[in-house]
Amino acid sequence: MDELSRRKMLLTGGALGALGALGLASPAGARSAWNWAASGSVAGSGAGTDPQWVWDDEADQLLGSILRRGDVPKVNELLRTWTRNDQPLPAGLPQDLRRFMDTARRLPPWADQRKLDTAARFNKTKGIYVGALYGLGSGLMSTAIPREARAVYYSKGGADMKDRIAKTAKFGYDVGDLDAYQPQGSMIVTVVRTRLVHAAVRNLLPKSPGWSDTSGGQRIPISQADVMVTWHSLATFVMRKLKDWEVPVSPAESEAYLHVWQVTAHMLGVRDEYIPATWEAANAQSKQLLDPVLGRTDEGVKLTEVLLDIVAELDAGVTRPLVSAFSRYTLGDRIGDMIGLSREPFWQPLISTAWPLLVAFREKLIPLPLVPEAAWAMEEAIRKFVLLFLSEGRPIHLEIPDANRPH
């Protein structure tokens, strides 16, 4: 019996045993039994199944077949030419993959193009904040999510983190693009290919001794709960911090930003019953899924170090200390300590004083003289970081892996 076929066992009595193992070996053990009400989802109802034991069966079985047939190199080569939402799928794709992608590329019937357009404009006008929070908040928070950190570290992408970060940045760039879900955009392409990558990782990672030894009893990675943990580290976290920073966000903008991420979760294969319908429901789910699982891992600390090394390529003397300090300001000392961020006696007090003033000035709430001069060096360094990680400086192709990280 292969790993993916164990799911029926996990959903019955085997689930309780595996959950017990997680409780002993992983920070995820702090998560309470699943009790989030599906009445708060975009579906409005659901079976109540814990997403911890739900994956993406159709995609997983398909990618298992593609991997066994040795079709991954051929598929990756063909998909390099598929870059726009309105493009037909490339000729020559295996028929089973083509059928799946034809369905997977369709927006959900509840998608609202007006809200998606509003979200795109919001991402443009608030880009400096959203970009900084994606890269210096969510990006580094991911290394404090044990399952995510280990899945990244032991998968093929973990061997080339600069490439891995570029591909993650493409996701953030595409979801915030003005044309994201328009015919001329590319977010549908990005999200469908990401779904295929996740399915391949679910087939491959259980065969990695490094991952299996550190998975805390998890048999199959990237459950629907794991996807929503990452979702909250992005969407819910960003909206929460924008409010903390007192960035003006209208009710229409707030609703639209939630909507673009609702659509994105659906397109990633998440069941509608797990996708929050409101920010109130999202915050409640985040408290159950994200908050309890944050913790330190050796893999997370190593990934943080790699991320900071890449950032240092911008300006080692300024940018790396600033990134550490800004991330501590954004994430808090608890997470900063988990992932090994340095403490910066110059930048930390400056950021805590100057950043709120910068936000207020940018939003025309205070005059320029109240903003200290050093704050502009800080903003420029952050802007360079955002442009590096949230722009397409070169073609980036999301490719399906066919192996784990080499040992």
N, C-alpha and C positions, 0 to 999 in steps of 0.2 A: 504494500500500500504506500503510495507516494504522499508527500507532506500535504498537498492540497486536498487530497481525498480524506484527510483526517478531520475535516471541518464538521462533518455530521457527528463525529464522536465528541468534538469540543462543544458542540451545541447541546449535548445531553449531559450525561454524568461526567464525561471527561472534562467538561468546561470547569467544573468545580475544582477538580484536582489541579488543573493548570493554573487556575486563579490562585489557589493556595500556594503554588510554587512561586508565582509572581509576588505574592505578599511577603515571602521570605527573602526574595533576592532583588527586588527592584523598588525604587521610590514609587512606582505605579501602584504598589500595594496600599498606599494611602488613599487611593481613590475609592469612594464609597460605591456600594452596589448601584447599578444604573437605575436612576429613577427620574431622569429628565422626561417631562411630559411631551409626547409627540403632538399634542394639541397646540404646542407652541412652534411647530415646524411649518414649512411652506406647504406640506401635504395636509396638515391639519389633523392627522391621525396616523397611527402606525401600530405595528405588532408588539412593540415594546421590547424587542430583542436588543440585548446589549451590543452596541456596535463593535465592542472588543472582539466579538466572535463572528463578525461579518466582513467579508472581503469584496472581491469584484469577480464573481465566479465566471461570467462569460469571458471577460478579458483574460483572466488567469488561465482558463482552459485553452483559449486561443493561442496565447503566447507560449504555453507549454508545448503545444503542437508545433509552432513555428521554430522553437528552439530545438526540438527533437529532429525536425526535418533539416536543420542547418540552414534555414532561410534568412536568418537575421542579417548577414552582410548584404544580401540582395535587396532586402526590404529597406535597409538604411540607405543604400545607394539610390533607390527609387524615390524615397521620401525626401531626399535632398532637394528635389525639384518642386515639392509641394510647399508653397510659402504663403499663399493668400487664401483667405476664407472661401472665396468664390471660385477657386480653381477646381477643375475636376481632379479626381484622384489619379495618380500616375498609372499609365498602362503597364501591365506586367505584374501588378501586385497579386499575391495568392488570392484566390477567390474568397476563401473564408475570411481573410483579413479585410478585403474590400467590402464584403457584406457588413462586417462589424463596423468599419469606419464610416460607411454611408449612414448608418444609424447614429453612431456616436457623435458625428459632427452636427447633428440637428440641435438647435436651441430648444430648451424645454417650452412647452406650450404657454407657461405662465411668464416667460421672459417679456419684459416691457422695454421696447427700444427707446422710448423717451427717457426712462430712468437710466438706461445705459449711456445715453448721450449726456445726461446731466452729470453722471459719474465721471465721464471722460473730461468734461469741462472742469469739474471739481479737482480732479487729479492734476490738471494743468495749472490751475490757479494756486493750488496748495502744494505744488510739486516739491518745493524745498523741504517742507515738513514731512510729507509722505515718503519721499525718497530717503531722507535721513532715518526715518523710523523703520523702513524696510531694511536698509543696509546696516545701520548702527544699532538698531533695536532688535527687530525680528531676526535678522541674519545671525547676530551673535546669541540671541536667546535660543536659537535652534541647537546650539552646542550644549545647552543646559537641559535639553529634552533627551533623556537617555536613549530611548528607542530610535529617535531620529538621528542622533549623533552616531550611534553604532551602525545603523543602516547605511548612512553615508560613508562612514569610515571603511567598512568592510565590503561595500559594493565596488564595482569597477571604477566609478567616479571618484572614489576616495583616493585613488592613486595619483590623480592629477587635479588638485583642488582648485587651481586657477581656472581650469576649463570648467570644472563643476560649478564654481561661483559664477562664471560667465553665463552658464546655462540657467542658473537660478535667477540671475539678474534679468535675463531675457524674459522670464515669466513675469517678473515685476514690471518690466518695461511694457510688455504687451498688454497686460491687464489694465494698465493706466493709459494706454495710447488712445488718442482721440477716435481712432477708427477700430478700436479693439474688436468689437463683434459686428462691425459693418462688413459688407462684402469685400471691400478693399483692404480690410485689416488682416491681422494674423493670429488673433488670440484663439480662435477655434483650432487652428493648426497646432498652436503651442499646447493647448490643453489636451487635445486628443493624443498627441505624441507623448505628453507627460503621462497620461493614463496607460499607454502601452509600455512606457519605461517602468512604471510602478508594477505592472503585471509581470514583466520580465524579472524584476528584482524579487518579487514574491516567489517565483519559480527557482531562482538561482541562490538566494541568500541562505536558505536552509541547508545548503550543501557546503557552506563556509564554516570550517571549524572555529575560526575566530569569532564569528557572529554567534554561532550556536553556543559557545562557551560563555558568552556575556549577555545573552538575550533575556535572562531572567525568567526562563521557562516559556517564552513566546515561541511557538512552533512556526508561525508564518508571519512575516513582517507586514507593515503598512496595512493594518486593519482599517475599517472605516472610522473607528475611534482615533487611530493615529492620524489619519488624514484631517479629521476635524481638530485635533490638537494643533497641528500645523496651521490650519485655517484660523484658529483663534489667536495664534501667535502672530498672525498677520492682520487680518481684518479687525478683530475685536480689540487687540492690543493697540493698533494704530488709532482707532476712533477714541479709545479711552485716553490715550496720551494727548490727542488733539484737544480734548476737553480739559485735561490737566494743564496744558499749556495755554489754555484760554484762547485758542485759535477760533475765530468766528466761523461756525458751520451752521448753515440754515437747515431747518427740518427737511427740506426737499433734497439738499445735498447729502445729509446724513442717510436718508432713506435710499438715495441712489447709490451711494457708496456701499451700503449693505447689499443692495440688489446685484451689483456687478459681482460681488463675492458669492452671493447665493447661486447665481447662474454658473459661476466658475466651479463651485462645489458639485453641482449637478453634472457638469460636463466632465468632471474628474471621476464620475461613476458613483458618487455618494448618493445614497437613497434620500429622496425628498423628506422622509420622515425624520432624518437627522439634521436637516438644514434649518437653522433658526429663522423664524418669520419676522422677528423684531430684534432690536438691540437688547431689550430687556431679556428676551429668551436667550440671546447669544451670550450675554453676561452670565446668566444662570448656568448655561451649559459649560462655559469656559471655567467657571469655578469648580465644576465637577471633573472636567476632562484635562484641562491644562494646568491649573494651579497646583494640584497635588503631585504631579509627576516630575516637576522640575527638580533636578539633582545633578550632582557632580559625577562625571565618569572620566576615566583616563582618556578615552577616545575624544570626549568633548573638549577636554583641556588641550589635547594635541591639535584638534581642528581649530580651536581659537587661536593657537599660536600660528598656525598656517595662515589663517585669515589676516592676522595682524602683520605677518611678514609680507603678505601681498599688499596690504595697505601702505606699508613702509616704502614701497616702490615709488609712491607719490612724492613723499618728502619725509624721510626717516626722522629728521630732527624735530619736525612739527607734527606731522600727521599721526604717527603711531601713538605718542602720548595723548594727543587730543582725542583720538578715537577711543582709547581706553577710558579717558575721563568722561567723554560725552556718553559712552555706552553705560558707564556707571550711573551717570545722571539720569539716563533714560530707563535703565533696567533696575536700578537700585543696587545697594552693596551686597545684598544676599545673593543675587544672581551673579554679580560681578565677581564675588569670591568663589562661587561654584566653578566658573569657567577660567579662573586665573587671570583676570584683568588686573593690571598694575594700578596702584594708587598714585595719583598725580597731584602733588601739593600745589603746583602752580595753576593747572588747568581746572581742577575740580571746583575751587571756590569761584574762579572767574566764570565758568559756565553757569553755575547755579545762580549767579548774580546777573550775568549779561544776557543769557539766552532769553529769559522772559522779557527783557527790555527790547531785544532784537525782534521778538515776535510782535510785541506791542507796536514798535515802530513800523514794521512791515505791514501791519494791519491798520496803520494810520491812527493809532490810539494814543501815541505820545510823540513829541517832537524829537528830531535828530540829536540835539545836544545832550540828551539824557543817556544816549548809548555810548559806552566807553569805546575808545579807539581799538583796543585789543579785541573787542567783539567782532570786528570786521575781518580780522585775520582768522578768527575761528569760523566765521560763516564761509569765508572763501575756501578754507580747507575742507569743510563739510561739503560745499558745492562741488569741489573737485572730486571728492569721493562719490557723491551721487552721480555725477556725470560719468565717472569711470564704470560704476557698477549698474547703472540704470539707463545706459545708452548703448546703441548698437554700433560700436566702433568697428566691428568686423562681422562677417557672416557667422552666425552661431547656429549649429544644427543639433537638435535634441536627438540623440541616437539611442536605439534600443541596445542594451548591453547583452553580451552573449557569454559572459564569464563574471566571476567575482574579482575582487582586488587580488592581484598576485601577492603571494606571501614572500 
